[in-house]
Amino acid sequence: MEQGSEWVKRDAAVVWHGFTQMAAYADNAPIVIDHAEGHELVDVDGHRYIDAISSLWVNTLGHRVPELDEALREQLDRVAHTTLLGNGNRVVVELAEALARVVPVDGPHFLFASDGAAAVEQALKIAFQYWANRGVEGRSSYLAFGGAYHGDTIGSLSVGAGGFGTDVFDPLRFPVVRAPGFGESGCFETTAAMVSEHASELAAVVVEPLVQGAAGMQLAPLDAFATLADACRDHDVLLICDEVATGFGRTGTLFASEQCGLRPDLLCLGKGLTAGYLPQSVTVASQRVFDAFLGPDLGERTLYHGHSYGGNALACAVALRHLELLEERDVLANVRTRAAQLGELLDARVAPLPAVGEVRRRGLMVGVELAPAVDGLRWGRRVCAAAVARGVLLRPLGDVVIVMPPLTITADEVTRIVDVLAAAITEVTSAEVST
Ligand SMILES: *Cc1c(COP(=O)(O)O)cnc(C)c1O
């Protein structure tokens, strides 16, 4: 017997996996990872898998990058963590300075946290208190988009559009002004009108620039965002860009906001910030926002918020070296070349399959929407299982198969991913399509 099944048993006995029905976990042939090499994960039995979801969208340069490992070891010889509440840490300062040179925010200031949801939560609270500090009343609501996903804490869940089985929490979600989803026609014109109508109650608009990832890669046209930015500026509503998924090169520029021409008041970063090494996120505030919090020591203008591990030194050391490597290795050029190749291959080999409804992609963010004729076929899950059996790790969002390889993926690996995906779709769906 392979060791894997033994590990799955031990795993299922004690580990509670997120977004996973534990009664079915062990039966869904999960793999238990032992180690990784570059873009490949190796399970406890020595089977290898291309990490084609970048470990749930966080990994950028592959695993066990020598330079990042080294940066982490060096930081260990200084200190692993010290609190940022009221005191500083050298590597945090260095990272913030490096980020300040590249983020699309004017006069940026960095409030670190650990998860993307926490970065969003911080942005929501900062936007709310910004108006309170300025003595403006009634600015206590948010406008968020249909299909939005901003994380799983109560605040981030509230601005999110729901779904993913989270309906049970609806009574806990605070109400927001809900704009259409990116996929709906006239989305941004409608949104601009809503901003105008609700301006006096809005603290901020929250948006995922360019791609709504968790909605199954819903895309918006580049020029649509100018309409949104204009509406926010004209009506003095803060703009929060959630680039937890799109940040750090995913869409071919360091930040998707750059392509959209957005310079948000608040920017949320996470996932790729540490190259997929360590949990770290950050809320970036513009000078204007930051200044509204200045006042007397211990006074009410202070932001009374901060996480224990915010600005973790190990995570910052990796994030700092990661920023340098993105540049040194010209990773964005690879993203653009590989994205073009991936697009061509998907158009030729996957989009024409009868089971495929639509392929949506921007940079190295891809959603292949399967179109089952009836509910309950679990095509998404079964196609991904068939891909895993062929050595490519994929995970679906419903019936959308997500392909999100590391940014340093090679031409051969892209070809292999598409070969396997096409074979997996054909294997799972051909019998059911023809009936
Ligand atoms: C993943 C994600 C989040 C939440 O990040 P976590 O680290 O999982 O809390 C927020 N916003 C977007 C756009 C995301 O893709």
The ligand as a Tripos MOL2 file, in Angstrom:
@<TRIPOS>MOLECULE
LIG
   15    15     1     0     0
SMALL
NO_CHARGES

@<TRIPOS>ATOM
      1 C1         -7.5290   35.4600   -1.6320 C.3       1 LIG1
      2 C2         -8.1430   36.8110   -1.6690 C.ar      1 LIG1
      3 C3         -8.4430   37.5150   -0.4830 C.ar      1 LIG1
      4 C4         -8.2690   36.9010    0.8770 C.3       1 LIG1
      5 O1         -6.9430   36.6180    1.1840 O.3       1 LIG1
      6 P1         -6.6260   35.5630    2.3420 P.3       1 LIG1
      7 O2         -5.1480   35.6330    2.4890 O.co2     1 LIG1
      8 O3         -7.1090   34.2350    1.8510 O.co2     1 LIG1
      9 O4         -7.3480   36.0030    3.5580 O.co2     1 LIG1
     10 C5         -8.9280   38.7930   -0.5990 C.ar      1 LIG1
     11 N1         -9.1400   39.3590   -1.8020 N.ar      1 LIG1
     12 C6         -8.8700   38.7190   -2.9490 C.ar      1 LIG1
     13 C7         -9.0990   39.4240   -4.2440 C.3       1 LIG1
     14 C8         -8.3880   37.4190   -2.9290 C.ar      1 LIG1
     15 O5         -8.1510   36.7560   -4.0760 O.3       1 LIG1
@<TRIPOS>BOND
     1     1     2 1
     2     2     3 ar
     3     2    14 ar
     4     3     4 1
     5     3    10 ar
     6     4     5 1
     7     5     6 1
     8     6     7 2
     9     6     8 1
    10     6     9 1
    11    10    11 ar
    12    11    12 ar
    13    12    13 1
    14    12    14 ar
    15    14    15 1
@<TRIPOS>SUBSTRUCTURE
     1 LIG1         1 GROUP 0 **** ****
